[in-house]
């Protein structure tokens, strides 16, 4: 009977082969895994994506963001990125920004933080890192941060910058061959401070009117600034929809109006229609609005905040 002779493995075990196969499968994802987490996304609205190398993922509230990641928003989307040094970057609709290079100087500070804004609208509020660490570029401009809260609106061939607080140094990135003699005479760098704005082309920096248009385009809702711990807390404990709806519709009432609303709530709890009418007419017509009354009625009934009234 012929003797079975197992094939030679040339010193390579089956385990080594499996490890090599696993490494080959994981290799395309290695760049994404190698990048360090630099912050988180909060208040994400609609479709926002993050791309690392060839790997594109959906960005949601609480998603980690990484160095070299490209963050993009669709036409009806927006997001806020809060970095570990508490830098805030609002990304408006139809925008794209690359989180180029981030080198930590400590657990929550950077000695280098580079951004490339490709298109769209952005609002930037610097964090606790040394202001010289920040390097921000657009297709037309370089922006040096000096302790700053500013907004950027990108149009084809132009960058519009508005400074709310602090100072920025704005320069053109390059001078094109098509620059006219007059354009070459214009300054290629300028310093902007509170309430100042400028338009930047490839060839010059021109002062312009501060309109607030840039921040309005970048911020869908309030342009509030969060520390990194606050952002983590907001993601971990989001505001319940019912509480948000009630506070939004009862905010801004005077003490007398709130008293009328409380009277109305008691009447609703007691099931008396007359009480509701009385509550709404309390203080000679200065009582709660129909929307606020609807909130009370719905919350007491256990159905949560109501849908907006027709026509609202």
C-alpha positions in Angstrom: 0.0 0.0 0.0 1.3 3.4 -1.0 2.2 5.6 2.0 0.5 9.1 2.2 3.0 11.8 2.3 1.6 15.3 3.3 2.7 18.2 1.1 5.5 20.4 2.2 4.6 23.7 3.7 8.1 25.2 3.3 8.1 26.2 6.9 4.9 28.3 6.6 2.1 27.1 8.8 -1.6 27.3 8.0 -1.9 29.9 10.7 0.6 32.2 9.0 -1.2 31.9 5.8 -4.5 32.8 7.4 -2.8 35.8 9.1 -1.5 37.0 5.8 -4.9 36.7 4.2 -6.4 38.7 7.0 -3.8 41.4 6.7 -4.4 41.7 3.0 -8.2 42.1 3.6 -7.6 44.7 6.3 -5.0 46.6 4.4 -7.4 48.9 2.6 -8.9 50.0 5.9 -5.5 50.6 7.6 -5.2 54.4 6.7 -8.6 55.1 8.3 -7.7 53.2 11.5 -4.3 54.9 11.7 -5.7 58.4 11.9 -6.2 59.8 15.4 -9.6 60.9 16.6 -9.6 64.7 16.9 -13.2 65.5 17.9 -16.9 64.7 17.5 -19.8 65.8 15.4 -22.9 67.3 17.0 -26.2 68.7 15.9 -26.0 66.8 12.6 -28.9 67.6 10.2 -29.8 65.3 7.3 -27.1 63.6 5.2 -23.5 64.4 6.2 -20.6 62.1 5.2 -17.0 61.6 6.2 -14.4 60.2 3.9 -11.0 58.7 4.9 -9.0 57.5 1.9 -11.6 55.3 0.0 -13.8 54.7 3.0 -17.0 56.9 3.2 -19.3 56.7 6.2 -22.4 58.5 7.3 -21.8 61.1 10.0 -24.3 61.2 12.9 -24.6 63.0 16.2 -21.7 61.7 18.3 -19.6 60.4 15.4 -15.9 60.6 15.9 -14.0 62.8 13.4 -10.4 62.1 12.3 -7.4 63.9 10.9 -7.4 63.9 7.1 -11.1 63.3 7.0 -13.2 65.0 4.3 -16.6 66.1 5.7 -19.3 66.9 3.2 -22.9 68.1 3.6 -25.7 67.8 1.1 -27.9 70.8 0.1 -30.3 70.4 3.0 -27.7 69.2 5.6 -25.4 70.8 8.2 -23.2 69.8 11.1 -21.1 71.2 14.0 -17.7 69.7 14.6 -16.2 70.2 18.1 -12.5 69.4 18.4 -10.8 68.2 21.6 -9.4 71.7 22.2 -13.0 73.0 22.0 -12.6 74.5 18.6 -16.0 74.8 16.9 -16.5 74.4 13.2 -20.0 74.9 11.8 -20.4 73.3 8.3 -23.3 74.8 6.4 -25.3 73.1 3.6 -23.7 72.0 0.4 -20.2 72.3 1.9 -16.9 70.4 1.9 -14.0 70.7 4.4 -10.9 68.6 4.8 -9.5 68.2 8.4 -6.0 68.2 7.0 -3.4 67.8 9.7 -3.6 67.7 13.5 -0.6 67.3 15.7 -1.3 67.2 19.5 0.7 69.3 21.9 -1.0 67.7 24.8 -4.1 65.6 25.6 -6.5 68.3 24.4 -4.3 70.9 22.6 -2.8 71.1 19.2 0.5 72.4 18.0 -0.8 72.2 14.4 -4.4 72.2 13.3 -5.0 72.6 9.5 -8.3 72.9 7.6 -9.0 73.2 3.9 -12.4 74.7 3.1 -13.3 73.6 -0.5 -16.8 75.0 -0.9 -19.8 76.2 1.0 -20.1 78.1 4.3 -18.4 77.8 7.6 -18.2 79.4 11.0 -15.0 78.9 13.0 -14.5 79.6 16.7 -11.0 78.8 18.0 -10.4 76.7 21.0 -7.7 76.5 23.7 -4.7 75.7 21.4 -2.1 78.3 20.7 -3.6 80.6 18.0 -0.5 80.1 15.9 -1.3 76.4 15.6 -4.3 77.1 13.3 -3.8 77.1 9.5 -7.0 77.6 7.4 -7.1 77.6 3.6 -9.7 78.2 1.0 -9.2 78.1 -2.8 -8.3 81.8 -2.7 -7.1 82.6 0.8 -5.0 81.7 3.8 -6.4 82.7 7.2 -4.2 83.2 10.2 -6.1 83.0 13.5 -5.5 85.3 16.4 -8.2 84.3 18.9 -11.2 84.4 16.7 -14.8 83.8 15.8 -15.3 84.3 12.1 -17.3 83.0 9.2 -16.4 82.1 5.6 -18.6 82.0 2.5 -17.1 80.5 -0.7 -18.3 81.6 -4.1 -16.7 80.6 -7.4 -13.5 82.6 -7.6 -14.0 84.4 -4.3 -13.8 84.0 -0.6 -15.9 86.2 1.7 -14.7 86.5 5.3 -16.6 88.2 8.2 -15.1 88.5 11.7 -17.4 88.6 14.7 -14.8 88.6 17.4 -11.1 88.7 17.5 -8.6 89.1 14.7 -7.6 87.2 11.6 -4.8 87.8 9.1 -6.1 87.2 5.6 -3.8 86.7 2.5 -4.3 85.7 -1.1 -2.9 82.2 -1.8 -1.3 83.2 -5.1 -1.2 85.9 -7.8 -2.3 84.7 -11.2 -0.7 85.8 -14.4 -4.0 87.5 -15.4 -3.7 90.0 -12.5 -4.0 93.6 -13.7 -1.5 96.3 -12.8 -4.1 97.7 -10.4 -4.7 94.4 -8.8 -1.0 93.9 -8.2 -0.9 97.2 -6.4 -3.5 96.1 -3.9 -2.4 94.5 -0.7 -2.2 90.7 -0.7 -2.7 90.5 3.1 -4.8 92.4 5.6 -5.9 92.1 9.2 -9.6 92.0 10.0 -11.0 92.7 13.5 -14.5 92.8 15.1 -17.3 93.6 12.6 -15.0 93.8 9.6 -15.2 91.8 6.4 -13.3 91.3 3.1 -13.5 89.6 -0.2 -10.4 87.6 -1.3 -9.7 86.8 -4.9 -6.6 85.1 -6.4 -5.0 88.5 -6.7 -6.1 90.8 -3.9 -7.9 91.3 -0.6 -10.6 93.9 -0.8 -12.5 95.3 2.3 -16.3 94.7 2.1 -19.4 95.2 4.1 -20.2 93.1 7.1 -23.7 91.7 6.5 -23.8 88.6 8.6 -24.6 86.6 5.5 -21.7 84.2 6.0 -22.7 83.1 9.5 -26.3 82.8 8.5 -25.3 80.5 5.7 -23.0 78.4 7.9 -25.3 78.1 11.0 -28.7 76.4 10.6 -30.1 77.5 13.9 -28.1 79.3 16.7 -24.3 79.6 16.3 -23.7 78.6 19.8 -20.2 77.5 20.9 -19.6 74.3 22.9 -16.6 73.1 24.9 -15.6 69.5 24.1 -17.0 68.2 27.4 -20.2 70.0 26.7 -20.4 68.5 23.2 -19.8 65.0 24.7 -22.6 65.7 27.3 -25.0 66.9 24.6 -24.5 63.7 22.6 -24.7 61.5 25.7 -27.9 63.2 27.0 -29.8 64.7 24.1 -32.8 66.9 24.9 -36.0 64.8 24.8 -38.2 65.9 21.9 -41.1 66.6 24.2 -39.1 68.9 26.5 -37.6 70.7 23.5 -41.0 71.3 22.0 -42.5 72.6 25.2 -39.6 74.9 26.1 -39.5 76.3 22.5 -43.2 77.4 22.6 -43.3 78.6 26.2 -40.0 80.6 26.0 -40.3 84.4 26.2 -43.5 84.6 28.2 -43.8 87.2 31.0 -44.5 86.2 34.5 -48.2 87.1 34.1 -48.4 85.1 30.9 -46.8 82.1 32.6 -49.4 82.5 35.4 -52.1 82.4 32.8 -50.5 79.3 31.2 -50.4 77.6 34.6 -54.1 78.5 35.2 -54.9 77.1 31.8 -53.0 73.9 32.6 -55.0 73.4 35.8 -58.2 74.0 33.8 -57.2 71.4 31.2 -56.3 68.9 33.9 -59.8 69.5 35.4 -61.4 69.1 32.0 -63.2 72.5 32.0 -63.5 74.3 28.7 -64.4 77.5 30.4 -61.2 77.4 32.4 -59.2 77.1 29.2 -60.9 80.1 27.7 -60.4 82.0 30.9 -56.8 81.1 31.0 -56.2 82.2 27.5 -57.9 85.5 28.2 -56.1 86.1 31.4 -54.4 89.5 31.8 -56.7 91.2 29.2 -55.6 89.2 26.2 -51.9 88.9 27.1 -52.2 85.3 27.9 -50.6 82.3 26.1 -51.0 81.9 22.4 -53.1 79.1 20.8 -49.8 77.2 20.1 -48.8 77.4 23.7 -52.2 76.2 24.9 -51.9 73.3 22.5 -48.6 72.3 24.1 -50.1 72.2 27.5 -53.1 70.2 26.4 -51.0 67.7 24.5 -48.4 67.2 27.3 -51.1 66.8 29.9 -52.8 64.2 27.7 -49.5 62.3 27.4 -49.3 62.7 23.7 -46.2 64.9 23.6 -45.9 68.3 21.8 -48.4 68.8 19.0 -47.7 69.2 15.4 -47.5 72.8 14.1 -50.9 74.4 13.4 -51.9 74.6 9.8 -50.4 77.5 8.0 -47.5 77.7 10.5 
